[in-house]
Amino acid sequence: MAWIVALIAVVVAVTAVVRSQNAARDANVAWARVELAERQAKAADARTTALTDEIRQLAQKRIPAAALALSHPSAPVPGLREAAEVDGGSARLLTEAVQAARAAVIEERQRVDAAARAAMRGTSAKIQSLLNQSQQLLHELQHEYDDPRILQLDFRNELALRRTQATAVLCDAWPGLARQNSPLVEIVLGAQSRVAGYERIKVANHLRDEWLAVVARAAEPLAIALAELLANATAYSHPDTDVQVTVQQSGGRGAFLVVDDAGIGMDDDALERARALLAGPSEVLLTELGDPPQTGFAVVGRLVVQYGLSCHIEPSPFGGMRTILRVPAHLLTVLEDDRSLSALAPKPVHAHTATTAAAEPETATEPEPATEPEPAAEPEPAAKERNGLPSRRRRAPRPAPVRSAPAATPAAPPPPRTPEQAEASWAALQQGTLSGRSAPAAPPEAQHHDDKDGQDDRNDQGDDET
């Protein structure tokens, strides 16, 4: 019996040991669970704090920076502040929140810009119609009155019309003027006449075909685009410098209009942005054009896309910028010779020969000093300018022309008059008309009008494109 008692004692002892070990193990497990729970609670608190900070940064920095980057692409957009303490799902949701806010801002800006474009398009159409009516009335007044202030008013009306027309084009409107097939050199002259400081623009005609013309649908858009480029060139260059315009013809590639100025130039960022605008982006928001808006390159880019032109800008050898506007061959045509070009249209450089001196009439304006030596065998015509091209001159008071005996009527038709001869004849006609209509005290008044006209010309220095 003793061994039974001993066996029972052993079993009881073993059971006690096992129970104590299980109790210790359970205590260790419980303690480990408590520590794990504490660590998980601390980690959850840390994640909650990090997520709260990220949400705060999202509202205060990331979304405003993303909205600012829409107008200023170089502006940095911050990312997650503590990415290690935010799990992947939360980080993805925060990134999606930034993208959703960006998309909402873009959509709202496009909606507001579309509404502004529609309003400006309608307003520009009405203003353009009124300015066209004013222009027609001014042209009628020019035939009835000899006051030179009417010419100044007509020119300022033309400047306002160009600005309104450019605004309408920027808002996806039709240019508002239908033209026939027009000679390329006359389109250049028309664009020159729409720019303040037009007397600084010197046109050199290097066309092989004098009757090269632009088809009707692209004539007015080309004039608008060139006028905007000339306005920028005159506005960003010194008033004492010239703006050179070269008209060239390049076989099957079309024609090129090269505009060179001696202005202040552009830095790398401005040049990159100008090239982006001239390339014709799909959409340009009005709010991205600055205050006041600089619309010149944006208007040219819109016309480039709509009519198949191309434009490139680069530094000019003259110190400023060179802009090359290309007219493709499918927009060009050749006119018949049954019509005459404008008297101000420059002749092609290669067309000047020694026979032009023999056809020079007796009446001529005062010659200007030549910039290049001429051959001794060819007499220098009085109305000939640099490189043999006529240039536009500012009107100034001039004495009454000396009357001479009338010449006999030639048997053959007279040769075409140069622009300087036409100017002298028109000045003589105006002086004679004023002398016949005015009282004895009228000459000082007429002189006052002319001086005021010249002063207005001097005070009109370029566009306000800056």
C-alpha positions as a Markdown table, in Angstrom:
| # | Residue | x | y | z |
|---|---|---|---|---|
| 1 | Met | 0.0 | 0.0 | 0.0 |
| 2 | Ala | 2.9 | 2.3 | 0.6 |
| 3 | Trp | 3.8 | 2.3 | -3.1 |
| 4 | Ile | 0.3 | 3.4 | -4.0 |
| 5 | Val | 0.5 | 6.3 | -1.6 |
| 6 | Ala | 3.9 | 7.3 | -3.0 |
| 7 | Leu | 2.5 | 7.1 | -6.6 |
| 8 | Ile | -0.3 | 9.4 | -5.7 |
| 9 | Ala | 2.0 | 11.8 | -4.0 |
| 10 | Val | 4.2 | 11.9 | -7.1 |
| 11 | Val | 1.2 | 12.4 | -9.4 |
| 12 | Val | 0.0 | 15.3 | -7.1 |
| 13 | Ala | 3.4 | 16.9 | -7.2 |
| 14 | Val | 3.7 | 16.6 | -10.9 |
| 15 | Thr | 0.3 | 18.0 | -11.3 |
| 16 | Ala | 1.2 | 20.9 | -9.1 |
| 17 | Val | 4.3 | 21.6 | -11.0 |
| 18 | Val | 2.5 | 21.5 | -14.3 |
| 19 | Arg | -0.2 | 23.8 | -13.0 |
| 20 | Ser | 2.4 | 26.2 | -11.7 |
| 21 | Gln | 4.2 | 26.2 | -15.1 |
| 22 | Asn | 0.9 | 26.7 | -16.9 |
| 23 | Ala | 0.1 | 29.6 | -14.6 |
| 24 | Ala | 3.5 | 31.1 | -15.2 |
| 25 | Arg | 3.1 | 30.7 | -18.9 |
| 26 | Asp | -0.4 | 32.2 | -18.8 |
| 27 | Ala | 1.0 | 35.1 | -16.8 |
| 28 | Asn | 3.8 | 35.6 | -19.3 |
| 29 | Val | 1.3 | 35.4 | -22.2 |
| 30 | Ala | -1.0 | 37.9 | -20.5 |
| 31 | Trp | 1.9 | 40.2 | -19.8 |
| 32 | Ala | 3.1 | 39.9 | -23.4 |
| 33 | Arg | -0.4 | 40.7 | -24.6 |
| 34 | Val | -0.6 | 43.7 | -22.3 |
| 35 | Glu | 2.8 | 45.0 | -23.7 |
| 36 | Leu | 1.6 | 44.3 | -27.3 |
| 37 | Ala | -1.6 | 46.1 | -26.6 |
| 38 | Glu | 0.4 | 49.0 | -25.2 |
| 39 | Arg | 2.7 | 49.1 | -28.2 |
| 40 | Gln | -0.2 | 48.9 | -30.6 |
| 41 | Ala | -2.0 | 51.7 | -28.8 |
| 42 | Lys | 1.2 | 53.8 | -28.9 |
| 43 | Ala | 1.6 | 53.0 | -32.7 |
| 44 | Ala | -2.0 | 53.8 | -33.3 |
| 45 | Asp | -1.6 | 57.1 | -31.5 |
| 46 | Ala | 1.5 | 57.9 | -33.5 |
| 47 | Arg | -0.3 | 57.0 | -36.8 |
| 48 | Thr | -3.3 | 59.1 | -35.8 |
| 49 | Thr | -1.0 | 62.0 | -34.9 |
| 50 | Ala | 0.9 | 61.6 | -38.2 |
| 51 | Leu | -2.3 | 61.3 | -40.2 |
| 52 | Thr | -3.7 | 64.4 | -38.5 |
| 53 | Asp | -0.6 | 66.3 | -39.3 |
| 54 | Glu | -0.7 | 65.2 | -42.9 |
| 55 | Ile | -4.3 | 66.2 | -43.2 |
| 56 | Arg | -3.4 | 69.6 | -41.7 |
| 57 | Gln | -0.6 | 70.0 | -44.2 |
| 58 | Leu | -2.9 | 68.8 | -47.0 |
| 59 | Ala | -5.4 | 71.6 | -46.2 |
| 60 | Gln | -2.8 | 74.3 | -45.4 |
| 61 | Lys | 0.0 | 73.7 | -47.9 |
| 62 | Arg | -0.4 | 70.9 | -50.5 |
| 63 | Ile | -3.8 | 71.9 | -52.0 |
| 64 | Pro | -3.0 | 75.6 | -52.2 |
| 65 | Ala | 0.4 | 74.8 | -53.7 |
| 66 | Ala | -1.2 | 72.5 | -56.3 |
| 67 | Ala | -3.6 | 75.3 | -57.2 |
| 68 | Leu | -0.8 | 77.8 | -57.5 |
| 69 | Ala | 1.2 | 75.4 | -59.7 |
| 70 | Leu | -1.6 | 75.6 | -62.3 |
| 71 | Ser | -0.6 | 79.2 | -63.0 |
| 72 | His | 3.1 | 78.9 | -62.1 |
| 73 | Pro | 4.4 | 75.5 | -63.2 |
| 74 | Ser | 7.7 | 76.0 | -61.4 |
| 75 | Ala | 6.1 | 76.4 | -58.0 |
| 76 | Pro | 6.9 | 73.3 | -55.8 |
| 77 | Val | 4.1 | 71.1 | -54.5 |
| 78 | Pro | 5.1 | 69.4 | -51.1 |
| 79 | Gly | 4.5 | 65.7 | -50.6 |
| 80 | Leu | 3.8 | 63.7 | -47.5 |
| 81 | Arg | 5.5 | 65.2 | -44.4 |
| 82 | Glu | 6.1 | 61.9 | -42.5 |
| 83 | Ala | 5.5 | 59.2 | -45.1 |
| 84 | Ala | 7.0 | 56.5 | -42.8 |
| 85 | Glu | 4.3 | 56.8 | -40.2 |
| 86 | Val | 1.4 | 56.8 | -42.7 |
| 87 | Asp | 0.3 | 53.5 | -44.1 |
| 88 | Gly | 0.0 | 53.0 | -47.8 |
| 89 | Gly | -3.8 | 53.3 | -47.9 |
| 90 | Ser | -3.8 | 56.6 | -46.1 |
| 91 | Ala | -0.9 | 58.0 | -48.3 |
| 92 | Arg | -2.8 | 56.9 | -51.4 |
| 93 | Leu | -6.0 | 58.6 | -50.2 |
| 94 | Leu | -4.1 | 61.8 | -49.4 |
| 95 | Thr | -2.5 | 61.9 | -52.9 |
| 96 | Glu | -5.9 | 61.3 | -54.5 |
| 97 | Ala | -7.3 | 64.2 | -52.5 |
| 98 | Val | -4.6 | 66.5 | -54.0 |
| 99 | Gln | -5.4 | 65.3 | -57.5 |
| 100 | Ala | -9.1 | 65.6 | -57.0 |
| 101 | Ala | -8.7 | 69.2 | -55.7 |
| 102 | Arg | -6.4 | 70.0 | -58.7 |
| 103 | Ala | -9.0 | 68.6 | -61.1 |
| 104 | Ala | -11.8 | 70.6 | -59.4 |
| 105 | Val | -9.7 | 73.8 | -59.6 |
| 106 | Ile | -8.9 | 73.2 | -63.3 |
| 107 | Glu | -12.6 | 72.5 | -64.1 |
| 108 | Glu | -13.7 | 75.7 | -62.3 |
| 109 | Arg | -11.1 | 77.8 | -64.0 |
| 110 | Gln | -12.1 | 76.5 | -67.4 |
| 111 | Arg | -15.7 | 77.3 | -66.7 |
| 112 | Val | -15.0 | 80.8 | -65.5 |
| 113 | Asp | -12.6 | 81.4 | -68.4 |
| 114 | Ala | -15.2 | 80.1 | -70.9 |
| 115 | Ala | -17.8 | 82.5 | -69.5 |
| 116 | Ala | -15.3 | 85.4 | -69.6 |
| 117 | Arg | -14.4 | 84.5 | -73.3 |
| 118 | Ala | -18.1 | 84.5 | -74.2 |
| 119 | Ala | -18.6 | 87.9 | -72.6 |
| 120 | Met | -15.5 | 89.4 | -74.2 |
| 121 | Arg | -16.4 | 87.9 | -77.6 |
| 122 | Gly | -19.8 | 89.5 | -77.6 |
| 123 | Thr | -18.5 | 92.8 | -76.4 |
| 124 | Ser | -15.6 | 92.8 | -78.9 |
| 125 | Ala | -17.9 | 92.1 | -81.8 |
| 126 | Lys | -20.1 | 95.2 | -80.9 |
| 127 | Ile | -17.1 | 97.4 | -80.3 |
| 128 | Gln | -15.5 | 96.3 | -83.6 |
| 129 | Ser | -18.7 | 97.1 | -85.5 |
| 130 | Leu | -18.8 | 100.6 | -84.0 |
| 131 | Leu | -15.1 | 101.2 | -84.8 |
| 132 | Asn | -15.7 | 100.1 | -88.4 |
| 133 | Gln | -18.5 | 102.5 | -88.7 |
| 134 | Ser | -16.3 | 105.3 | -87.2 |
| 135 | Gln | -13.6 | 104.4 | -89.7 |
| 136 | Gln | -16.0 | 104.7 | -92.6 |
| 137 | Leu | -17.2 | 108.1 | -91.3 |
| 138 | Leu | -13.6 | 109.3 | -90.9 |
| 139 | His | -12.8 | 108.4 | -94.4 |
| 140 | Glu | -15.7 | 110.4 | -95.7 |
| 141 | Leu | -14.6 | 113.4 | -93.5 |
| 142 | Gln | -11.1 | 113.2 | -95.0 |
| 143 | His | -12.5 | 113.9 | -98.4 |
| 144 | Glu | -14.5 | 116.9 | -97.2 |
| 145 | Tyr | -12.1 | 118.6 | -94.8 |
| 146 | Asp | -8.3 | 119.2 | -94.9 |
| 147 | Asp | -7.8 | 119.2 | -91.1 |
| 148 | Pro | -4.8 | 116.9 | -90.4 |
| 149 | Arg | -6.3 | 116.0 | -87.0 |
| 150 | Ile | -8.8 | 113.8 | -88.9 |
| 151 | Leu | -5.9 | 111.7 | -90.0 |
| 152 | Gln | -4.7 | 111.4 | -86.4 |
| 153 | Leu | -8.1 | 110.4 | -85.2 |
| 154 | Asp | -8.4 | 107.8 | -88.0 |
| 155 | Phe | -5.0 | 106.3 | -87.0 |
| 156 | Arg | -6.0 | 106.1 | -83.3 |
| 157 | Asn | -9.3 | 104.5 | -84.4 |
| 158 | Glu | -7.2 | 101.9 | -86.3 |
| 159 | Leu | -5.1 | 101.2 | -83.2 |
| 160 | Ala | -8.3 | 100.6 | -81.2 |
| 161 | Leu | -9.7 | 98.4 | -83.9 |
| 162 | Arg | -6.6 | 96.3 | -83.9 |
| 163 | Arg | -6.7 | 95.8 | -80.2 |
| 164 | Thr | -10.4 | 94.9 | -80.3 |
| 165 | Gln | -9.8 | 92.5 | -83.2 |
| 166 | Ala | -6.9 | 90.8 | -81.4 |
| 167 | Thr | -9.1 | 90.3 | -78.3 |
| 168 | Ala | -11.9 | 88.8 | -80.4 |
| 169 | Val | -9.4 | 86.4 | -82.0 |
| 170 | Leu | -8.1 | 85.4 | -78.6 |
| 171 | Cys | -11.7 | 84.6 | -77.6 |
| 172 | Asp | -12.2 | 82.2 | -80.6 |
| 173 | Ala | -14.1 | 84.8 | -82.7 |
| 174 | Trp | -13.9 | 85.3 | -86.4 |
| 175 | Pro | -11.4 | 88.1 | -87.4 |
| 176 | Gly | -14.4 | 90.2 | -88.5 |
| 177 | Leu | -13.1 | 91.2 | -92.0 |
| 178 | Ala | -13.3 | 89.4 | -95.3 |
| 179 | Arg | -10.7 | 90.2 | -98.0 |
| 180 | Gln | -9.9 | 89.1 | -101.5 |
| 181 | Asn | -6.6 | 87.6 | -102.6 |
| 182 | Ser | -4.1 | 90.2 | -101.5 |
| 183 | Pro | -0.5 | 90.9 | -102.5 |
| 184 | Leu | 1.9 | 89.9 | -99.7 |
| 185 | Val | 3.7 | 93.2 | -99.7 |
| 186 | Glu | 0.4 | 95.1 | -99.3 |
| 187 | Ile | -0.5 | 92.9 | -96.3 |
| 188 | Val | 2.8 | 93.8 | -94.8 |
| 189 | Leu | 2.0 | 97.5 | -95.3 |
| 190 | Gly | -1.5 | 97.1 | -93.9 |
| 191 | Ala | 0.0 | 95.5 | -90.7 |
| 192 | Gln | 2.5 | 98.3 | -90.5 |
| 193 | Ser | -0.2 | 100.9 | -90.6 |
| 194 | Arg | -1.9 | 99.3 | -87.6 |
| 195 | Val | 1.1 | 99.8 | -85.2 |
| 196 | Ala | 2.1 | 102.9 | -83.3 |
| 197 | Gly | 5.6 | 103.9 | -84.3 |
| 198 | Tyr | 5.0 | 102.7 | -87.9 |
| 199 | Glu | 7.6 | 105.1 | -89.1 |
| 200 | Arg | 10.3 | 103.0 | -87.4 |
| 201 | Ile | 9.4 | 99.9 | -89.4 |
| 202 | Lys | 11.6 | 99.4 | -92.5 |
| 203 | Val | 10.3 | 96.9 | -95.1 |
| 204 | Ala | 12.7 | 95.1 | -97.5 |
| 205 | Asn | 11.1 | 93.2 | -100.3 |
| 206 | His | 13.1 | 90.2 | -101.5 |
| 207 | Leu | 10.3 | 88.4 | -103.4 |
| 208 | Arg | 11.2 | 86.8 | -106.7 |
| 209 | Asp | 7.6 | 87.3 | -107.8 |
| 210 | Glu | 6.2 | 90.8 | -107.3 |
| 211 | Trp | 2.6 | 89.6 | -107.6 |
| 212 | Leu | 2.9 | 86.9 | -104.9 |
| 213 | Ala | -0.4 | 87.1 | -102.9 |
| 214 | Val | -2.1 | 85.4 | -100.0 |
| 215 | Val | -5.4 | 83.7 | -100.5 |
| 216 | Ala | -8.5 | 85.4 | -99.2 |
| 217 | Arg | -9.2 | 83.3 | -96.2 |
| 218 | Ala | -5.7 | 83.8 | -94.7 |
| 219 | Ala | -5.1 | 87.5 | -95.7 |
| 220 | Glu | -6.7 | 89.2 | -92.7 |
| 221 | Pro | -5.4 | 86.6 | -90.2 |
| 222 | Leu | -1.9 | 87.1 | -91.5 |
| 223 | Ala | -2.2 | 90.9 | -91.2 |
| 224 | Ile | -3.4 | 90.5 | -87.6 |
| 225 | Ala | -0.5 | 88.2 | -86.7 |
| 226 | Leu | 2.1 | 90.4 | -88.3 |
| 227 | Ala | 0.7 | 93.5 | -86.7 |
| 228 | Glu | 1.0 | 91.8 | -83.2 |
| 229 | Leu | 4.6 | 90.9 | -83.9 |
| 230 | Leu | 5.4 | 94.4 | -85.1 |
| 231 | Ala | 3.6 | 95.9 | -82.0 |
| 232 | Asn | 5.8 | 93.8 | -79.7 |
| 233 | Ala | 9.0 | 94.7 | -81.6 |
| 234 | Thr | 8.3 | 98.5 | -81.5 |
| 235 | Ala | 7.1 | 98.4 | -77.9 |
| 236 | Tyr | 10.1 | 96.6 | -76.5 |
| 237 | Ser | 12.8 | 98.5 | -78.5 |
| 238 | His | 14.2 | 102.0 | -78.1 |
| 239 | Pro | 12.2 | 104.7 | -80.0 |
| 240 | Asp | 15.4 | 105.7 | -81.9 |
| 241 | Thr | 16.0 | 102.3 | -83.4 |
| 242 | Asp | 14.4 | 100.7 | -86.5 |
| 243 | Val | 12.4 | 97.5 | -86.8 |
| 244 | Gln | 13.5 | 95.6 | -89.9 |
| 245 | Val | 11.0 | 93.5 | -91.8 |
| 246 | Thr | 12.2 | 91.3 | -94.6 |
| 247 | Val | 9.8 | 89.6 | -97.0 |
| 248 | Gln | 11.4 | 86.5 | -98.6 |
| 249 | Gln | 10.2 | 83.8 | -100.9 |
| 250 | Ser | 11.4 | 80.2 | -100.5 |
| 251 | Gly | 10.3 | 78.0 | -103.4 |
| 252 | Gly | 7.9 | 75.2 | -102.3 |
| 253 | Arg | 8.1 | 76.1 | -98.6 |
| 254 | Gly | 6.1 | 79.3 | -99.0 |
| 255 | Ala | 7.1 | 82.8 | -97.9 |
| 256 | Phe | 8.8 | 84.2 | -94.8 |
| 257 | Leu | 8.3 | 87.4 | -92.9 |
| 258 | Val | 11.3 | 88.1 | -90.7 |
| 259 | Val | 11.0 | 90.8 | -88.0 |
| 260 | Asp | 14.2 | 92.0 | -86.3 |
| 261 | Asp | 14.4 | 94.5 | -83.5 |
| 262 | Ala | 17.1 | 95.9 | -81.4 |
| 263 | Gly | 15.2 | 95.7 | -78.1 |
| 264 | Ile | 15.8 | 94.4 | -74.6 |
| 265 | Gly | 15.6 | 90.7 | -75.6 |
| 266 | Met | 14.3 | 87.9 | -73.4 |
| 267 | Asp | 15.7 | 85.7 | -70.7 |
| 268 | Asp | 15.5 | 81.9 | -71.0 |
| 269 | Asp | 12.2 | 81.5 | -69.1 |
| 270 | Ala | 10.4 | 84.3 | -71.1 |
| 271 | Leu | 11.8 | 82.9 | -74.4 |
| 272 | Glu | 10.5 | 79.4 | -73.5 |
| 273 | Arg | 7.1 | 80.7 | -72.7 |
| 274 | Ala | 7.0 | 82.8 | -75.8 |
| 275 | Arg | 7.8 | 79.8 | -78.0 |
| 276 | Ala | 5.1 | 77.8 | -76.2 |
| 277 | Leu | 2.5 | 80.5 | -76.9 |
| 278 | Leu | 3.6 | 80.9 | -80.6 |
| 279 | Ala | 3.3 | 77.1 | -81.1 |
| 280 | Gly | -0.4 | 77.4 | -80.5 |
| 281 | Pro | -1.3 | 75.5 | -77.3 |
| 282 | Ser | -4.7 | 73.9 | -77.3 |
| 283 | Glu | -6.0 | 76.3 | -74.7 |
| 284 | Val | -4.7 | 79.5 | -73.1 |
| 285 | Leu | -6.6 | 80.8 | -70.1 |
| 286 | Leu | -7.1 | 84.6 | -70.0 |
| 287 | Thr | -5.9 | 84.5 | -66.4 |
| 288 | Glu | -2.5 | 83.2 | -67.4 |
| 289 | Leu | -1.7 | 86.2 | -69.6 |
| 290 | Gly | -0.7 | 88.6 | -66.7 |
| 291 | Asp | -2.1 | 91.8 | -65.4 |
| 292 | Pro | -2.4 | 93.8 | -67.7 |
| 293 | Pro | -2.7 | 90.8 | -70.1 |
| 294 | Gln | 0.0 | 90.4 | -72.7 |
| 295 | Thr | -1.9 | 89.0 | -75.6 |
| 296 | Gly | 0.4 | 89.4 | -78.6 |
| 297 | Phe | 2.0 | 86.0 | -78.7 |
| 298 | Ala | -1.2 | 84.3 | -77.6 |
| 299 | Val | -3.1 | 85.8 | -80.5 |
| 300 | Val | -0.4 | 84.8 | -83.0 |
| 301 | Gly | -0.4 | 81.3 | -81.6 |
| 302 | Arg | -4.2 | 81.0 | -82.0 |
| 303 | Leu | -4.0 | 82.2 | -85.6 |
| 304 | Val | -1.1 | 79.8 | -86.3 |
| 305 | Val | -3.2 | 76.8 | -85.2 |
| 306 | Gln | -6.4 | 78.0 | -87.1 |
| 307 | Tyr | -4.8 | 78.9 | -90.4 |
| 308 | Gly | -1.8 | 76.6 | -90.7 |
| 309 | Leu | 0.9 | 79.3 | -90.3 |
| 310 | Ser | 4.1 | 78.8 | -88.3 |
| 311 | Cys | 6.1 | 81.2 | -86.1 |
| 312 | His | 9.5 | 81.0 | -84.4 |
| 313 | Ile | 11.3 | 83.4 | -82.2 |
| 314 | Glu | 15.0 | 83.6 | -81.4 |
| 315 | Pro | 17.7 | 86.1 | -80.5 |
| 316 | Ser | 18.3 | 88.7 | -83.2 |
| 317 | Pro | 21.8 | 89.7 | -84.5 |
| 318 | Phe | 20.7 | 93.3 | -83.9 |
| 319 | Gly | 20.6 | 92.6 | -80.1 |
| 320 | Gly | 16.9 | 92.1 | -79.6 |
| 321 | Met | 14.6 | 89.4 | -80.9 |
| 322 | Arg | 14.0 | 87.9 | -84.3 |
| 323 | Thr | 10.6 | 86.5 | -85.2 |
| 324 | Ile | 10.0 | 84.4 | -88.3 |
| 325 | Leu | 6.5 | 84.1 | -89.6 |
| 326 | Arg | 6.1 | 81.5 | -92.3 |
| 327 | Val | 3.2 | 81.4 | -94.8 |
| 328 | Pro | 3.0 | 77.9 | -96.3 |
| 329 | Ala | 2.7 | 77.4 | -100.0 |
| 330 | His | -0.9 | 76.3 | -100.0 |
| 331 | Leu | -1.9 | 79.7 | -98.7 |
| 332 | Leu | -0.1 | 81.6 | -101.5 |
| 333 | Thr | -1.2 | 82.4 | -105.0 |
| 334 | Val | 0.0 | 84.7 | -107.9 |
| 335 | Leu | -2.2 | 87.5 | -109.0 |
| 336 | Glu | -2.7 | 88.6 | -112.6 |
| 337 | Asp | -0.9 | 91.7 | -113.8 |
| 338 | Asp | -4.1 | 93.6 | -114.6 |
| 339 | Arg | -4.0 | 95.5 | -111.3 |
| 340 | Ser | -1.4 | 97.8 | -109.8 |
| 341 | Leu | 0.2 | 97.6 | -106.4 |
| 342 | Ser | 0.0 | 100.3 | -103.8 |
| 343 | Ala | 2.3 | 103.3 | -104.3 |
| 344 | Leu | 3.8 | 102.6 | -100.9 |
| 345 | Ala | 4.6 | 98.9 | -101.7 |
| 346 | Pro | 8.3 | 98.5 | -101.8 |
| 347 | Lys | 9.7 | 97.1 | -105.1 |
| 348 | Pro | 11.7 | 93.9 | -105.0 |
| 349 | Val | 15.4 | 94.6 | -104.5 |
| 350 | His | 16.5 | 92.8 | -107.7 |
| 351 | Ala | 14.1 | 94.9 | -109.8 |
| 352 | His | 16.0 | 98.2 | -109.5 |
| 353 | Thr | 18.1 | 98.9 | -112.5 |
| 354 | Ala | 19.8 | 101.9 | -113.9 |
| 355 | Thr | 16.8 | 102.7 | -116.1 |
| 356 | Thr | 14.9 | 104.0 | -113.1 |
| 357 | Ala | 16.9 | 107.2 | -113.1 |
| 358 | Ala | 15.8 | 108.1 | -116.6 |
| 359 | Ala | 12.2 | 107.8 | -115.7 |
| 360 | Glu | 12.5 | 110.1 | -112.7 |
| 361 | Pro | 10.2 | 113.2 | -113.0 |
| 362 | Glu | 11.3 | 116.7 | -112.4 |
| 363 | Thr | 9.4 | 117.2 | -109.1 |
| 364 | Ala | 11.1 | 115.3 | -106.3 |
| 365 | Thr | 11.5 | 115.5 | -102.6 |
| 366 | Glu | 14.7 | 116.3 | -100.7 |
| 367 | Pro | 17.1 | 113.3 | -101.0 |
| 368 | Glu | 18.2 | 111.6 | -97.8 |
| 369 | Pro | 21.9 | 110.5 | -97.4 |
| 370 | Ala | 22.6 | 107.1 | -98.8 |
| 371 | Thr | 23.9 | 104.4 | -96.5 |
| 372 | Glu | 25.6 | 102.5 | -99.3 |
| 373 | Pro | 27.9 | 103.7 | -102.1 |
| 374 | Glu | 26.3 | 103.8 | -105.5 |
| 375 | Pro | 28.1 | 103.1 | -108.8 |
| 376 | Ala | 29.4 | 106.2 | -110.5 |
| 377 | Ala | 27.6 | 105.5 | -113.8 |
| 378 | Glu | 24.1 | 105.5 | -112.2 |
| 379 | Pro | 22.8 | 108.9 | -111.2 |
| 380 | Glu | 21.3 | 109.0 | -107.7 |
| 381 | Pro | 17.5 | 109.6 | -107.9 |
| 382 | Ala | 16.2 | 112.2 | -105.5 |
| 383 | Ala | 13.5 | 110.0 | -104.0 |
| 384 | Lys | 15.7 | 106.9 | -103.5 |
| 385 | Glu | 16.3 | 105.6 | -100.0 |
| 386 | Arg | 18.6 | 103.0 | -98.5 |
| 387 | Asn | 19.0 | 100.0 | -100.8 |
| 388 | Gly | 16.8 | 101.8 | -103.3 |
| 389 | Leu | 13.6 | 101.2 | -101.3 |
| 390 | Pro | 11.1 | 104.0 | -100.5 |
| 391 | Ser | 10.4 | 104.6 | -96.8 |
| 392 | Arg | 7.6 | 106.2 | -95.0 |
| 393 | Arg | 8.3 | 109.7 | -93.6 |
| 394 | Arg | 6.7 | 111.7 | -90.8 |
| 395 | Arg | 4.6 | 114.6 | -91.9 |
| 396 | Ala | 6.1 | 118.0 | -91.0 |
| 397 | Pro | 5.2 | 121.6 | -91.8 |
| 398 | Arg | 6.7 | 122.5 | -95.1 |
| 399 | Pro | 6.7 | 125.8 | -97.1 |
| 400 | Ala | 4.4 | 126.3 | -100.0 |
| 401 | Pro | 5.8 | 124.8 | -103.2 |
| 402 | Val | 7.3 | 127.0 | -105.8 |
| 403 | Arg | 5.1 | 127.3 | -108.8 |
| 404 | Ser | 6.7 | 126.6 | -112.1 |
| 405 | Ala | 5.6 | 126.8 | -115.6 |
| 406 | Pro | 3.4 | 123.8 | -116.7 |
| 407 | Ala | 5.2 | 121.3 | -118.8 |
| 408 | Ala | 3.8 | 120.1 | -122.0 |
| 409 | Thr | 1.7 | 117.0 | -122.0 |
| 410 | Pro | 3.8 | 114.1 | -123.1 |
| 411 | Ala | 2.6 | 111.9 | -125.8 |
| 412 | Ala | 3.4 | 108.7 | -124.0 |
| 413 | Pro | 1.7 | 107.8 | -120.7 |
| 414 | Pro | 3.9 | 109.0 | -117.7 |
| 415 | Pro | 5.7 | 106.4 | -115.7 |
| 416 | Pro | 4.3 | 105.4 | -112.2 |
| 417 | Arg | 5.0 | 108.0 | -109.5 |
| 418 | Thr | 7.1 | 107.1 | -106.5 |
| 419 | Pro | 5.7 | 107.5 | -103.0 |
| 420 | Glu | 7.8 | 110.6 | -102.4 |
| 421 | Gln | 6.4 | 112.2 | -105.6 |
| 422 | Ala | 2.9 | 111.4 | -104.6 |
| 423 | Glu | 3.5 | 112.9 | -101.2 |
| 424 | Ala | 4.9 | 116.1 | -102.6 |
| 425 | Ser | 1.9 | 116.4 | -105.0 |
| 426 | Trp | -0.6 | 115.8 | -102.2 |
| 427 | Ala | 1.2 | 118.3 | -100.0 |
| 428 | Ala | 1.1 | 120.9 | -102.7 |
| 429 | Leu | -2.6 | 120.3 | -103.3 |
| 430 | Gln | -3.4 | 120.7 | -99.6 |
| 431 | Gln | -1.3 | 123.9 | -99.3 |
| 432 | Gly | -3.1 | 125.3 | -102.3 |
| 433 | Thr | -6.5 | 124.4 | -100.9 |
| 434 | Leu | -5.6 | 126.0 | -97.5 |
| 435 | Ser | -4.3 | 129.1 | -99.1 |
| 436 | Gly | -7.5 | 129.6 | -101.1 |
| 437 | Arg | -9.9 | 129.0 | -98.2 |
| 438 | Ser | -8.1 | 130.8 | -95.4 |
| 439 | Ala | -8.2 | 134.4 | -94.4 |
| 440 | Pro | -5.0 | 136.5 | -94.3 |
| 441 | Ala | -4.5 | 135.5 | -90.6 |
| 442 | Ala | -4.9 | 131.8 | -91.4 |
| 443 | Pro | -1.3 | 130.7 | -92.0 |
| 444 | Pro | -0.3 | 130.8 | -88.3 |
| 445 | Glu | -3.4 | 128.8 | -87.5 |
| 446 | Ala | -2.6 | 126.2 | -90.2 |
| 447 | Gln | 1.0 | 126.2 | -88.9 |
| 448 | His | -0.4 | 125.5 | -85.4 |
| 449 | His | -2.4 | 122.6 | -86.6 |
| 450 | Asp | 0.5 | 121.1 | -88.4 |
| 451 | Asp | 2.8 | 121.5 | -85.3 |
| 452 | Lys | 0.1 | 119.9 | -83.1 |
| 453 | Asp | -0.2 | 117.0 | -85.5 |
| 454 | Gly | 3.5 | 116.4 | -85.4 |
| 455 | Gln | 3.5 | 116.7 | -81.6 |
| 456 | Asp | 0.8 | 114.0 | -81.4 |
| 457 | Asp | 2.9 | 111.8 | -83.6 |
| 458 | Arg | 5.9 | 112.2 | -81.3 |
| 459 | Asn | 3.9 | 111.6 | -78.2 |
| 460 | Asp | 2.5 | 108.3 | -79.5 |
| 461 | Gln | 5.3 | 106.0 | -78.6 |
| 462 | Gly | 4.4 | 102.4 | -79.3 |
| 463 | Asp | 1.8 | 100.0 | -77.9 |
| 464 | Asp | 1.0 | 99.6 | -74.3 |
| 465 | Glu | 1.7 | 95.9 | -74.8 |
| 466 | Thr | 4.3 | 96.2 | -71.9 |
